[in-house]
Amino acid sequence: MPEVVAAFGESRDLARARQIQKNIVAAYRLDFAKHAPASLVPRLVMLWDAIPGQLARENRRFLFSAVQHGARARDYEDALLWLEQAGLVQRSFAVATPKLPLSGYCNRRLFKLFALDVGLLGAVANLSAAVVVQGNAVFEEFKGALAEQYVAQQLVAGDAAADSRPLFYWRNEKTGTEVDFLLQEDAITPLEVKSGVNARSKSLGSYRRQYAPQQVVRASLLNLKMDGDMINIPLYLLPMLPRLLRSIAA
């Protein structure tokens, strides 16, 4: 969000930046009433407000029943499509068998739902900026959700065809094992996200054993490093990942 970045650059005031984010979120809710069909507005608000809680769940899969008791996908599909077309949310679909094209093998009933901006997600969740920056033991689990949200928006921002190319992640339905993202170019590259410096990943190891990908990627707070077929890339450098993968392939 440019206004938020500009305000923090001028003042270095985290509270001011968070307030601007809250103002933007409030403006979005007003826009629901202005621009969406009246029948969709309550469901738009419930979906939008449900995103933090959905991402806080261990496997982050979006459940309509968690938005409203007894809710079904068909009750909210129109509202979800409206949010997608407005550019406010992005779905990431589950893939059990990672084959090209991923869109042909994904399960469109199983997906994660991300917001358009990690700062706005924090504002919707009513997290103070200080907790996000400094962290604490209670915040540790949701920190992973914020990191995954950040990566999702970076992948979308770096894809000129993002409107027609959704995000994907790998999920083994038998074991519940997941890899956070699958990148599709000439080959399929798994991408695991870590919010800290702990680089271990059982899920990524499971994926490597089953599918032997040419390249695997781990995004974390560690420095850039090549380790055999593994690319360790710092989160801040993620926009450079497509160029890095192309250079390795060449």
Secondary structure, 3 states (H helix, E strand, C coil): CHHHHHHHHHHCCHHHHHHHHHHHHHHHHHHHHHHCCCCCHHHHHHHHHHHHHHHHCCCCCCCHHHHCCCCCHHHHHHHHHHHHHCCCEEEEEEECCCCCCHHHCEEEEEEEEEECCHHHHHHHCCCCHHHHHHCCHHHHHHHHHHHHHHHHHHHHHCCCCCCCCCEEEEECCCCCCEECEEEECCCEEEEEECCCCCCCCHHHHHHHHHHCCCCEEEEECCCCEEECCEEEEEHHHHHHHHHHHHHHHC
